[in-house]
Amino acid sequence: MRHTHRRKWPRILGMLLALGGIGVIAAGCNRSPEEKMTAISEKIADKLDFNDQQKGLLGDITNELKKDFAEEKSIRNAKKEEFKNMLLSDDLDKTKIKTLIKERQARMDSKVDKYLDKVAALHKTLTPEQKKEILDKVEKFHRWHE
């Protein structure tokens, strides 16, 4: 009888761990884009063992991304009705579509220098080991997506 009791505990523990894992995965799926940005930023800082200065610089980049994301989201929401009307029309207004695409591209282009400056400032603070770790992650990402 005692033998049977011992064998149940690994199974119960395994089931609890599996349920806990499912709960963690499910909870992670319900994050807002802003929460995901924060989580990714924290993971990067943790994996690369960032110091306080580096965490601050990364935090600035993350906060700027959140602000720009919210701005772009509000623009998309404002244009939603316009897009619906375009889709329901008999003919697509190609000129209007090109204008919308060019406007979005211009907004993106205007942010490039801002982000490059912030990333360059963070890059200056990285140690050779941190740069190597980033390179390894990038190479692993490219191998995974080939």
N, C-alpha and C positions, 0 to 999 in steps of 0.2 A: 504494500500500500504506500509506503513511504517513497519508494522508487517512482511510482506514478506521479506523486505530488511534485517531485523534483523536475520531471520532464514537462510539466504544465507551465512552469514559470518562464522558461525561455520562449514558449509560444505566446504566452500572455504579453511578455515584454516586447516581443517582436510585433505583435498586433498593435500595442500601444504606440510603439515607435512609428509604425506605418501610418496609423491614424494621425499622429502628430505631424508627420511629414506631409500628409495630404492637407492638413489644416494650414500648415505654413505655406504651401504652394497656393492653396485657394486664397489665403489672405493676401499674398503677394500679387495676385491677379486683379485685385480690386483697388489697387493704388491709382491715384490720379497721375497724370503725366508729371506734375510738379513733384509729387512724392517720389516718383521713379527717378527723376533727375537728382533729387537729394540723396536717395539710396545709392545711386551709381557713383555720385561724387564721394560719398562716405566710403564706399567700397574701394574706389581708386586710392583715396588717401590712406586707407588701411593697408591695402596690398603693397603700396609703394613706400609705406612707412614715412609719410609726410611729416615734416616738422610744423610748428604753428604758423610760420610765415607761409609755407607752401599750402597749408590748409586754408589760410586766409585768401590767398590768390585764387585757389580753386573755388572757394566759396563765392568770390566775386564773379567768376566766370559762370558758375551755376545760377547765381541770382540774376545775372544779366540774361542768361538763356530763359529763365522762367519769365522774366519781364517781356522779352521778345516773343515768347510763345503765347503769352496772354494777349499781347497786342495783335499778333497774327490771327489768333482765335477770334478776337472781337471783329476783326476785318472780315474773316470768313463768315461769321454769323450775320454781319451787316449785308453781305453780298448774297446770302442764301436765297432770298426772295428773287433777286435778279437772276440767279442761276435757274431757279425753278421756271421763271417766265421764259427764259431762253430755251429751256428744254421743251416746254409746251408749245412754243411757237412753230409755225409751219416751216420757216427757214431759219437756219442759224446765222446770226450776225457775225461773220468771220472777223470783221474789223474790231468789233467789241471784244471778241474772245482774245484776239491778238493783243489788244490794249490791256486787258486784265492780266494776261500772262506777262507782258512787259512791265506792268506795275509791280507785280509780285517779284519778278526778277530784280527790279530796281531796289525794292525793299531789302531783298536778300544781299545784293551787292553792297548796299550801304552799310551792312553790318559786318562785312568781311574784315575790313581794316580794324574795327573795334575788337573783334575776337582775336585776330592775329596779334595785335598789340598785347592783349591780356595773356594769350598763350605764350608769346615770346618772353614776357616778364616771368611767368611761371617756369619756363624752360631754363632761364638763366640760373634759377635756384636749384635745379636738379643735380644730384650727384651722378658721377659716372655709373654707379651701380643702378640707380633709378632709371637712367636713360637706357641701360642695357635691358633692364626688366621690361620697360615699355617696348623696346625693339622686339624682344622675345614674344610679347603678347601680340604685337602687330603681325609678326611672321606667323604665329600660330593661327591667328584670325584668317590670314590670307590662305594658308594651307587648308583650313577648314572650309573655305568658300570657293576653292578652285574646282 
